[in-house]
Each structure stands twice: as structure tokens, then as C-alpha cells.
Amino acid sequence: MRPGRGRRSTPGFAGRSAIVTGGGSGIGAALARALVAAGAHVVVTDIDPVAARRVAEEITPGTTGRGSARSEALDVTDARAVSDLVGEVVAEHGGLDLMFANAGITWGGDTEQLTLGQWDAIVDVNIRGVVHCVHAAYPEMIRRGTGSLVLTASMGGLCPAGLITSYAMTKHAVVGLGLSLRAEAAGHGVGVTVVCPAAVDTAILDKGELDGFDGRHYYLEGQGVREPLDPDLLAESVLRGVLGNRALVIEPARARATWRLQRLSPALMDTMLTRYVRATRRRRDEGPAGA
């Protein structure tokens, strides 16, 4: 789904200022599209400045709302850069209404194959990157008594996930941060929403593969679905969740059922996951059929 193709505008965002990290593709780009269509003024950021600029240029001309978009190169592991960007937006708009801490990376495969460099990288982006966003934006929101922090986690942050252990670890941390911070933020008039989708149709499904790990197959078969979730549909659900100050946005419905099963019977989920990891390793070791 793209601007001009049946997009429904989500009311309640007109004139609001927003920063979206990891906005050059995937979920971040979809969030930027949805926000601009709803009338928000969005800074699309990404470590890849070309990707961020392309998204910003694509969404501004076609919007039916009064929103706008501009792009900035941003490495979320650079705390000073994140803080400086928040300061720029505050100076331009008088405040920052929405911070979408969305940038993330993944590694998939047996945990013993991960190098310390890979562990450091995923912690730096997926945990410290989110912390930097919160550290920069939250005090400004407290000062104004309004705003929303939106942290992109994953179903891997709600349920165990063998073969993507480093990713699941970081997303559990994001869920813990978001759900814990809500209790404090409520007293300041600030909302916190954590986004926990199942497999979304983005490039991350095919990234971070170690030793023959097939991420796309792993995510889709493990979740019992044929097609990943449309990122634009997820973005619309996220914006509704933000307006309602929901603690968690879990999509699709099948993911919510999995989360409930994990809470009701963690032992059963442990057994199911162990079997799935064994089957995934066996398929990898056997190679393509007929090889």
C-alpha cells in the first residue's frame, strides 16, 4: 500500500512533529508515509542518507493531508547526533510530539557463530540506539507535559526465539524498557507504546544470515503464515495504538494468539520452539532438495 492507493488517513496527527529512525525502508518508511498522510511533520532519518532522502521525497508530494517530510542522516548509536536532532526539531516546531525509535538490525543462525563484534553491533543499535532516542526526547516531552515515545520491538521481544537469540535479547530489552517507562511517563502526560509485530514484509527478513540460515523461511514457517505482514497496514495499526496510548501493538491477530499461549503455557512454547529449532537445523544441514 502506498500514498494515493486507498490509504486511510489517521486523524489526530495533524501539525504534530515526529522523528522516525530507520525511516529509509521497511517499517520506518511505512510509519513516515502514514504520519505525513495524517498531516504530521516528519523527519525521516536513517544511517543511509540516500534511502532517507528518497522516502522523504516520495511521500511529501503525494499526500492529501498537510503534512511534510524532510530527511536527515542519523546513526542512532551516536548519542550526541540523536540529541542534536531532537534539539533541531524542538527549535523548529516548538517541541517534539512523537519519537519513533525504530532502527534495528538482526543476526540469524546458531548463537555460537556470533562474533563479539556482532554482539556489540546489535546491542549498540537495538538497545543503545533506543536508549539514545528516549534519553534525548523524553525530558523534552516531560517539559511540555505531552508527547509519545514509540519503540519498535518484535514478537521476538515477547516470546523466546532460538536461532535469533541476540535479536530476541535486544527486543526483550526494548519491551522491558517501554512497559516499565509507561508507569513513570503517565504522570508526566507522556505516552509510551511498544510495537511487537510478527514477520513484516521488509528487507530485514533476508539480512543477518549466518551459515545458511534462511531468515524469511524461519520467520514465516515458525509463525505459520504464508505471507509477511504489509508494513503499511502495520503502520496504520501503530498510529491507532499511539492515539489510544496502548502499551503494546501486536500484529497480526495470529501473533496475539501466540503471545497469549506463551503467557499461559511457557513450557509448551519451549517444547514447540525446541522442535522447530531442530527441524530448522536439519533442513539447513540437508541443503536444498535434490542437492
N, C-alpha and C positions, 0 to 999 in steps of 0.2 A: 504494500500500500504506500503510495507516495502523494505529495500535495497535488490537489486537483483531480484525485481519483477516489472520490467518495469519502474523504477524510471528514470526520465529525469534530468540530471544534469543541474543546472542553472549556466551559465558562469558568470564570474565576481567576484567570491568569493575566487578563488584560493590563498592560502597563507595568507588570512586575519584572524585576530584574533577576537574571539567572545566570549561573555558571554551570556548564556541563563539561566534566573532564572525560577524556576518552571519547570525545564527540566526533572524531573523524570517521567513524564507522560503527556498524552494529547497533547495540542498544543506545549508545550515546548519541549517534546520529538520529535515531528514531525519536529519542527524547527531545532533541533540539527541534526537529520538524514539528512535533506535537506542540511544543511550547510556543514556537513562532506562530503557528496556525491559531493558537489560542490568544495571541496578542501580546506575548511576553517579549522582552528584550533580552536576547540570549548571547552570551559569549561562548562560542564553540571552541573548546580547547583540545589539543592533542599533542603528543610528542612529535607527531608527523605534521608539520605546519601546512604542507600541501593538502593533505586529507582534510584538515580542519577548515582550510580556506574553501575547498571545493564544496563541503557541506554547507557552509555559511552562504556561499554564493547561490547554491541551488535552491535553498529554502526561502530566502527573502523575497525574490521577485514574484513567486507564485502564490504567496499566502493571501488568503481572503481577509485575514484579520489585520490589525495594525501593529503587529509585532515586527521585530527586526533581529538580525543576526550579524555578528562580526566574529572573526576568528583570532585566536592567539595560540602561538606555540607554547606548550606548557609541559614540563616534566614534573609530575606530581611528587617525585622523590626529592625535589628541591623545595624545601620548606619556605625559603625566602621568596622564591618565584611565586608560589601559591599565595603567600601573604601579600606580596606586591600587587598581584592581580585583583585580589579582593579589595585592596585599597583603591585601585583604579575604578572599579565598579561603584564603590561607595561614593567616591568623589563625583562620578558621572551622574549617578541616579539618586544620590542621597541616602543610599543604603543598598544592601544585598538581600533580596527576598528569598532566593532559592539557591541552594548549593547542592548540585548533583555530583557526588563523589562516585564516579562510575568507572574510571580507568582500572584495567586489570589485565593480568597475564595468567597463563596456565602452563603446567607441565603434566604430561600423562605417561605413565609407564611404571615399572617396578621401582619402589622407593629407593632401593639400594643403588640404583643407577644415577640418582641425582648427585650432582657435584655441590660443593659448598657454595660455589658461585651462583648456581641455580636456586639454591635455598635462599641465599641473600637477596637475589633479584626479586623473587616472588614475595618475600616479606617486605622488601622496600616499596614495591609498587602496591601490592594488595592490602597491606596493613599500614605501613608508614604513610603511603600516599593518601589513604583515607584519613588518618590522624592529622596530616597536614591540612587537609580541607576543613576538618572540624575545628582544629586549633585556630585557623585564620578566620573562619566565617562565624562560628558560634558566639564569640564575645561581641561581635558587631550586631548580631541578631538579639542578643540579650540587651544590649544598649538601647535598641529601638523597641524591644518588647514584642517582636514579631519576626516571623521567618520560618523556613523549613529546611531541615537537613535531610537529604535523600541519599541513602547509602546502598549501592548495588552490591548485594551478596550473591547467593545462589542456593539452589536446593542442596548443594554441597555444603552449605553452612547450617543446614537444619538436620541433615542425615549423614551418616558415615559414608565414605566413598573410597573404597580401595582402588589402587592404581592411579588415583589423582589425590594422593594424601596431602601433598604440600598445598595444593589448591584448596582442598576441603578445610585444612587447618586455618588458612588465612580467611576463608569465608565464615568459618565458625567465629573467628575473632571479630569480624565486621558485625555479625548478628549480635554477639555479646555486647559490643560497644553500643550499637544502636538501641537495643532493647533496654540496656541499663541507663543510657543517657536520657531516654524519654522521661523517666521519673524525675530527673532534675530539670529538664528543659520545660516541662509542663508549667512549672512555677514561674517561668520567665516569659510565657506566651510563645514559646518556640516549639514547633512540631518536629518529630523525628520519625521517618519511615524507612524501613529496610526492605529492599526488593530481593525476592528469592525465587527466580524463575527456574523452571526445568530447562531443557535444551532449547536454545533460541537460535534461529537461522542467521548466524553470524560467522565471521571468519575464524573465531576462536575455537570452533568445533574442530578445525583442521590444523591447529597450531600446537606447539609444545610437545610434539610426539617424540617419545624415546623408544628406540629399539623395536620398531614395527607396531607400536601402539596406534590403533585406529580410533581416534577420538570420536569422530562422527558416529561410527558404529557402536562404540561403547555407550555413548550418551543415549542414543535413540533406542537401541535394544534394551539397555538397562532400565529405561523408563517405559518400555512397552509401547512406543509410538513409532509411526512410520515417517512422520514429518515433524521437523522442529517448529517451534512457535514463531509466528510472524513478529519481528521486533516492533513494528508499528502498532500492532494490537496490544503488545505488552506495554508500550509507551502510554497508550490511552488508559490502560488499567492503572498504571503508575500515577498518572495525573489525577485520576479519580481518587486514588488512595491518599495522595498528598492533600487534596482538598478535604477529605474526611479525616485527616490526621490518623490514618490507620498505622498500627505498629508494623504490620507485615503485609506485603503484597506478594502473594504466592500464585503463580500461574504456570500451566493451566489447571483446570479442576483436578486432573489426574495427579498433579503434583501435590495438591492439598490433601488428597486421599493418602498419598504415600507418607506425607508428614504426619498425618493422624495415626497411621499404622506404626510409624517409628515411635511415637509417643506412647501408644497403647501396648506395643509388644516389641521392645528393643531386641529381645532375644531372637524373635522370629526374623527381624530385619537383619540381624547379624548372620544368621544361618543363610538367608537368601543372598546376602552380599558375598559371603564366603564362597558359595557355589558359583555365583556369577563371575567372581574373580578367577576361579579355577577354569571355568569354561572359556573365559577371555584369553587366558594364558595358553590354554590348549589350542585354541583356534590360531593364535599368533604363531605358536611353535610348529603347527602343522602346515602353515602357509596357505596360499590360495588353492582352491580345489583343483586337482589335476596337476599341481606343480611337482 
